[in-house]
Amino acid sequence: MNLFDAVPLVVKERYDGYVAGDSISTRDFQLTMNEVIDRCTNFTRESLDRQTYMQIRTMVSNAIDCIIHDRRNYDLKFMTDKLIDDLWS
């Protein structure tokens, strides 16, 4: 799975029930980062450089913010038919 599919899918799986005001611990965020990195097939933890890691971190943070504050917009923009099928498989 590429990065642009992994981020929305993992964030949807982990944070779909959250609402504004819910607390997300640093540990939860790091577990989300680890899961995104593990699901990506175009790099590994060993080959990941600092700049790419920071880019993934920003993408995950923005996706979490979007799903919590504007779930409808998140679903319309990020959840393609393929990702929806992956969620239900």
DAJO-V732847 format. One record per helix or strand of 3 or more residues. SS is the DSSP state (h for helix, s for strand). FROM is the first residue (numbers start at 1). TO is the last residue. If there is no record, write none. Layout:
# DAJO-V732847
SS	FROM	TO
SS	FROM	TO
This chain:
# DAJO-V732847
h	3	15
h	26	39
h	50	69
h	71	78
h	81	88
